[in-house]
Amino acid sequence: MDKTEQTIFDEELREKEIKRLTSPLIYKESRLSRKVYDIEGNEIPVSQRYDGEYILEPKQGILTDDEILKYAYKSKVAAEIRLKRGKNDFNDKKFLYSNEIFMYWFGVILFAGPLLIAWGFIFHYIFIIICIILVAILIFYTAYVFVLKDYTSEEYKTKLPISNEDLKPKVSIEKEEEIELTPITNSPTLKRYESQVNDLKQLYEVKEKVAIDMIEKRFSPTEMTYEKFMSTLKSCSNLFYEQAESTLNIINFSTDNSPKVEYEIKNRIDVLKLIIEKVDELTNELVLNMSSLDSDSDEIRYLVEDMEKLIKSVKDYK
């Protein structure tokens, strides 16, 4: 395989992996069990179920770290990348290490507990001392994993920080009254939100394409249901990009990162995530009802109504 063929093969593999990560899961239920598969037919193990949601993990060596954060941002691999990049998020730590910590505590209570109690009848004071030491070690280790430990990789630790001078608005030396009207984001916190919004925009593009594809496969363009779904999806898209742009404007042109500004940005980002979730839910329902003769099932109809209510509520808020 020459260099050109290898490049084409790698690109096809990348596109296939992105499609796998962004396409809705397929649920197959029987009388005894419920199995979940990705779009390629691979069964998703229960170990990849977290808080009631099955989460796809990216295959190794195909996507870059930035692409994993974009297309598989809920995965454990993405959580590890965020921690290595210095984003000290407690939810990521909980996602990655809560089971490990739980097993340590469970092991002590289930196995060491009865043994220590038995020793307590013979060596009363030694029993108390051992229990205190053991609990103290577990508490310290739990605090170390979730709070104290710095997961930032050496690669990011060695990067030079941006100086405050580089973040200040530029003022003309010759005429002090001439100020360059450029975005004045002077807070690393707000800059972090800018990256998050851009990632959500790119993720939505992928989700929207998948939803359109499912609608076109599920319904004929002559059906009223087709027009209804496409119209609702179009309204969602308009709302999403309006919210995204207004959020970026707040981020780029805010003079500080006051609690009020940060609260507003977080609210708008939550709306963006909610819109993505609704588009995802619509796509999932279309997949589940692909073989149904009913072109307007109750589940899909209720979901479209929810999307319309979301659009109206956000517009009323604005």
Protein Blocks (a to p, Z undefined) as FASTA:
>chain_A
ZZklmmmmmmmmmmmmmmmmmpccdddddfkbccdddfkopacdfklggehiacddddeh
kacfklmmmmmmmbmklmmmmmmnopacfklmmmmmmmmmmmmmmmmmmmmmmmmmmmmm
mmmmlmmmmmmmmmmmmmmmmmmmmmmpccbdfklmmpccddfklmpccddfklmmlccd
ddfbfbfklmmmmmmmmmmmmmmmmmmmmmmmmmmmmpcfkbmklmmmmmmmmmmmmmmm
mmmmmmmmmmmmpcbdcfklmmmmmmmmmmmmmmmmmmmmmmmmmmmmmmpmblbbfklm
mmmmmmmmmmmmmmmmZZ
